[in-house]
Amino acid sequence: MNMRINRGWIGVTALALALGLHGCGGGGENSTTTASQIVVNSPAAIAQVSADNYEQNVNGLITGATLKRWKDDWAAERAKLGLTGKLVILQSTAGPAGSEYVKPNGTNVFTYLSPSSDWTQVRTNGVIETIQMVPDGASMDALLKKFNIDPRNDMIVAAMGTGSAPNAMGQGRIWYALRYWGVDKKNLALLNGGNQWINGNGMAAGDFVATASTAPGTGTTSIKSLNVDNTQLQATLDDMLRILPGSDTNEKGDGVFIWDARSVGQYSAGEMTEKGEQGCASAFCAPANPNNYMWSFQNGGSRQGHPNGTLQLQYTLLLDGTKGFAYRSKAELASLLAGGTNADGVGFVGSDYQLVGTGNAYQEGDTIYTYCETTFRAMITGVASAVILGKPTRFYDGAMVEWNSLSHLQDKNGDYILPANSPWRTDLKSFSRPATSAALINARTITNAYASNANAIVSADKAYKTGEAATGGGGGGGGGAPTNPCGG
């Protein structure tokens, strides 16, 4: 497996960024404070640990049998959970014929179709405009109104509908947006497995109907009513630059674990492939032509690769396709996170494309930073780590579509995406290979190549809750050092 291509393709002067290493500590979750005393939760406080047997969970990852029990007698079941509101099921898609929608009762149980596009938005972090970010406050309030959700008293279940890897991602985006905006873990669940699996494993044909509930558009509750700040679920561009080591080596003991949820082919920019990728039939394969690597690119990117110090484990290993793309057992997930392998011999690899081995991946106490291309695939890795295994987890929501854009490379219009002296050049903190032609590189919308920070999204979201003017919005300036990612 050892192979490496010369990476000295960028002939530029390195820019010094004063970036430190850190981890994010613990703390408790508190959603009972007044609006003027919003509690800022750490990633450790936001995480939750699943029962070893998912059947025992009453929030987080739940089974079809649990949801059936709830929906069949919600008035009694909600009292056991300390809730007083409705049971609201949000399906990313319809299920297959005969299992389209979990059956509502039209009184206190409702099932709505809510595709993943509901839960993302194009936003700017102050440096660059990025696709598919967490929705802003007004958009979240519009969703609460549309589905008549009271996030303080209802139980909200994010479901796939048809079980598939993309729908597991969509289910994760629902969970992430609601949790980020302060919905308490006791009010939020993810249904494990698609409807085609749930029908026969916890539910039966009579538990499904052909049409979803009609969204009433009558909700009156705002996310401003949630006096909790969970914005540390999102790792900003500032945060990512700060936590990266100086070289492309995972540093155990620094309190940080950076997880690339994509394939080895994308992680390596085509220098290595894994089983199921580019015809690879074994655990890992050297590419037939390592100079033909554009197949690993997405979204008209300027380059491909990964941030320094990242380890890679593809998200697909966490799901069981034979069970409606349900999450694998807690024990299996814990083994993989620690550096173990699956039955095919696939596990975490580092920058040398070698398996890191058991005990050499996640270190207890680390905060996990996970990403993919657009933080859809990373929803699955993040749910596994934050909702099942209870590890402090942050999502780099801008992800590689943002990271790989921030380069001093020309796009197809002949324009440099970033000037050579921009402090936001991530190509200086990465292993990467450039596109083979500028004609293949899509133009990007740069907000401010010299922004003082890249925290505009989190700053705006904090301000939406408090009604105060946003600060730290990434305005003009000399490009100061990124701020503390564990700060308020």
N, C-alpha and C positions, 0 to 999 in steps of 0.2 A: 503493500500500500504506500510505501514511501515514495513520493514524487513531489517536485515543486518546480514551478516555472519561474524564471527570472522576473522579479517584480519591479525592476528599476525603470519603469516606463514613464514615470513623471519626473521631468527635469525642472523642478521648481525649488525655490528657497522655502524651507519649512518655516512656518509661523509659530511662534511660541504662544501657547495659551496656558494661563495659570489654572490648571485643572487638578483637583485633588481627588483622593479616594475616600469613600465613606460607606457606611451602611445605615439603614434606617431602623430605629429601635422599636420597642414595643409600646404598650399603652392600651387602655381600654376603650371600648366603643360606648359612646354616650349620646343618645338622641333626645334627651329630655331637657336640655338647657334652653334658655330663652334666646330669642333671635339676636340679641346683642351680645350673647356669650356662646357663639358657635364654636363647638369643639372640633379641632382639626385632628383627624385620626391618622395615625401612622399606618404604613402597609401591614405591619404586624397586627394592629388592631382590627383592620378590615378583613384579614384572612380568617377562615373558619375551618375546623377540622371535621371531616365526615366520619360517621361511624364506619367501622370495618365492613359491616353489612349495610349496604345502601338502603335496605328495607326499613332500617331504623331511623333514617333521617326524617325530620319534619320541616326542614328548610335546606337550602343548598341543593345538593343532588338528590332527587327523590325518584322513586320507582313508579311504574304504572299502577301497582297495587295500592300504593299510598294515595295517588291521585284519585283512584276509583273510590277509595274509602271517603276521601274528602268530598268529592262531587256528589256522592250518593246521599250524604247527610251533612251538608256543610254547616247548617245551623248548630249541630252538636259538635262537629269536628273543630270549628273555629274557636269555640269556647275552650277546648283543650289547649289550643295554641295561644290563647290570650288575645284573640282578635275579635273584632266586631263587624268587619266589613265583608265585602264580596270575595268570591274566588274568581279571579280573572286569569284566563289562560290565553297567552299570546303565541300563536303558531307562526313560524317563519314562512311556511308553505302549507298548502293542503296536503293531507296524507293521500295514499293511493286509494283506488276504488274500494269501497267498503270500510275504509278506515280514515275518511277524510278529516273529520274534526271530532275532538273529544266532546261528548254530548253535554251541552249546557241545559239549564232548566229555565232560563229566562227570568228568574227571580233573584237568585243570589249567586248563580254560577253562569259565567259567560265565557265563550270561546271566540276570539277574534283572529282574523288573518292580519298579520303585521310583518311584512317582509323586512329583510335586513336594511333595505334602503330607508326605512322609517328611522333608523337608529344611527345614521351617519350623516355627515355634512361636510361640504368643502369649507375649510377655514384657514386663516393665516395665523401662524405663530409669531408674526412680527418680522420674520426673515423671509419665509417662503409660504406660498399658498399650497395646502396639502389636501388631497382627496380623502374622503371617508374618515374624518375625525369624529370624535364624540360630539353629539348635537349640543348646541348652545341652549341657554336657559329658556328662551322663548319657544324654541322647537320642542323642548321637553314638556313645557306647559301645554303646548298644543296637542301633544300625544296624550297627556293625562286627561285633557278635555275630550279628545276624540273617543277614548275608550272608557271615559267616566271612571278613572282610577283615583282612589284615595290612597296614596302610598303609605299613609300612617296606619291605616286600619284594614286595608285589603291584603289578601295573599295574592301575589302575582307569580304565575308560573310561566317561564319561558320554555317553549316546546319547539321541536323541529317541524312537526307534521311528517312529511316523508323523511325517513332517516337517510342521511347522506352526509359526507364530510362538509360540503358547503353549507348545508342546513344546520349542522352542529356549530359552524362558525357564526351563522346568523343568530342562532339561539344564544350564543355567547355574547354577541354584540348587544342584545337586549339586556342581559344580565349586567354587563359592564356599564352601559349607559345609566341604568337605574341605580346601581351601586355607587358609581362615581358621583351621582347627584345626591346621594345621601340616603337612599332607601335602606332601611335596616335589614340585616340578614334574616330576621325573623319573618319578614314580609316578602321574601323573595326565594324562589326555587327554580331549578332547571329539571325538566323531565328527562330521565336517562333512557335514550333510545327513541327511534322513530316509531310512528304509529303502526307501521307494518309489523314491528316487533312487539310493541305494547299490546296489540290485538292478539291475544293468545298467551301473553305473559303479564298477567296482572289485570288485564281487561278482556272483554269479549266483544263480539260483533255488536251487541246491543248498547255498548258504551260509546258508539260513534254515530254521527249523523253526517249527511251529505253537504250541509251548508253551515257556514259560520254564523255567529251572532252578528247582527247589524250594529255597527259602531254608532252609539247614540249622539255623541258630540255634546254631552251635557255636563261634563266634569267641571268642577269648580275649585279644585285644589291645585295649588302651585307647588313646585319643588322648593319655593321659598319657605314653605312651612316646615321643611326638614332642617332642623337646626344643627346639622352635622356637615362637616367638610371632609369628603372622601377624595378630594382631587389628587391626593398622592397616589391614587391608582394609576394616574397618567404620569409617565416619565417624559419630560420635555427634551427637546434638543439640547438645551443647557445641561440637563441632568446627565444625558448620555455622554456628552463630551467630558463632563467632570469625572465620571466614574471609570473611564477607560484607562487601562494601563498604558505605559509608554511603548510597549512592544506587543506583538501579536502572540501573547502567551497568557493563558488563564492563570491568574495569581490566586492560589488558595490562601485563605487567611485575611483577605482584604475586605470581607463582609459583603462582597458583590458576586453575583452569579449571572452572567449574561447568556441568554438562551436564544439561539437562532432556530425558529420553528420550521424553516424551509427545508428543502432537500439538500443533500450534500452537493449536488450539481450547482445549485445557486450559491450556497455558502462558499464553494471553492471556485466560483466563476468558471466552471467547466473543467477543472483540473482533476476531479474525481466524481464518480457516480456511485449510487447505491442501488440495492435491489429494486427492480421495477422501473428504473430510470434509464432512458437511452438504451434499453435492451439488456441491462445488467441483470444476470440471473443469480449471482451470488450476493453475499452481504455487501461487498464494495467492489468496484471495478475501475481500473484505469481507463480513461476514454480512448477510443480508437485513434482519434485525432485531437490531441489537446489544444491545437491551435484553432480548431473550429468550435468556438465556445459561445457564440451568440445565442444558441438555443437556451442558455441559462438566463437570458435577459427578459425583463417584462417592462411594460408601460413606457417604451421608448427611452429607457434609462441610459444615462451617459456612461455608466460603468456597472460592474457587478462584483460581488465579494462580500465582505463582512467587516464590522468594526473590530478593532483590536481586542484581543482577549476573550472572544466569544467562543462558546462551545455549541455544537450543532446536534440536535436530535429532532427528526421530522415529526410533526404533529400526528401523522397517520398512525404511528405506533401506539398512540394512547387510546385509540378507538377500536371497537370490535365490529367489523363489517358484517359478521354473521348474526349479530344481535341488534340490528337496526342502528348501527354506528353508536352504540352505547359506550360509555367510558369503561375501560378495563378495571379490574379490581383494584382496590386501594393498595394491596400488597404489590401487584405488578407495577403500578405507577411509581410506588416508592422505590422499587428495585431499579427501575430505569433512571429515576432522578439521581440515584446514588452512583450511577455509572455502570449498572448492569446491562445485559443485552437481552433481546427477545429470542425466540426460537430460531430465527434466521441469523442470529449473530450480529444484529444491528443494535447499536447503542450510541451514546454520546461520543463524538470525536472532536479533536482539537485542530489547531491550525496545521498540524502535520498529517492530518487525515487518518490518524491512528486512533483506535479505541482508547479512551482515557482509563477505563477499568473501574471496577467497583471501589468505591471510596474516594475516587478522584474527580467526581463531578460536583454535585451540590454539597456544600459544607453547612452543617447545622449552624443556624444564625445568619446565614447569608440572606440578603434581599435579592430576589429574582427580578431581572429585567428581561422581558421577553418581547420578541418582535417577529415579523415575517416581512412580506412585501407591503401589505397595507394593514397589518394587524387584524386580519381575519383569521388566518391559520393560527395565529398566536392567541386567539380567544380560547382555543382548545388547550394549548399548553398552559395558559394562565388559569383556566378553570381547574385543570388538574392540580396545579400547584397551590392556588389560593382557596379553592372551594372544597377540594377533596383532601389534600395533604396539609393544608393549613400553613403554608409557607408565606412569608411576606413577599408580595408580588406587585410589580409595577409593569404597565404596558407602555412600550414606546409606540404611541399611537401613530406618529408620523411614519415610522418604519422605513424600510429600505427604499420605497418610492420617494421619500423625502431625502433620506441619508445619501443615497447614490446620486441624487440630483445636485447636491451641494458641492460642485466640482468646478475647477477652473478648466473646463473643456467647452469646446464650441458645439452649439446645437445645429440643427439642419438649416437654420436661417443664417448661420455664420456668426452668431452672437455667443460670447462667453456667458455661461450660466452665472458664474460668480467671477468677480475680478480677482486677480492674483493675490491682492492684499486683504481680501475679506476675512474677518476672524471666524467665519462660519464654514470654512472649507473642511468638510469631513474627510475628503480624500487624504488629508494629512494624518488622519487617525485610523486608517483602515488598510487592510489588504484589499486590493481591487485590480480589475483589469478593465481597460476602457473599451467602449464600443469600437468596432473595427472601422467605422466610418461615421463622420459627423452627420451624414445624411440619415442615419438611423436614430438620432437623438432628438426627441421631442423638446420643444421649447418649454420652459418652466416659468411660472409667474413669481418673480422675486419681489417681495414687498420692500425690503430694505437690506441690502447686502452688508451694511455696516450697523445694523441694529444693536442697541445696547444689551438686549437680551432676546430670548426666543420663548418667552413665557406669556405671550399675549392671550392665548386661549385660556389657560388656567386663571390668569388675572381677571379676564372678563367674566369667567364663570363664578369666581369668588365674589366679584362685585355685583353680579346679578342677584345673588342671595341676600347681600347686605343692603343693596340699594345705593352703595357708595360708588364713586368714580373708580374705574379700573386704574391700577398702577402697574408699572413694569410692563408696559404693553409692547416693548420692542421698538421704541421710537429711535430717532436718530441719535448718533453718538459715536464714540470712538471704538465701540465693540469691546466693552469691559468684560471681565471674567464672568462666566455664568454663575448664577446664584445657587445657594444651598438647596438641593432638591428635596431635603427633608424639612425645609422651613415652612412657615405658615402660608 
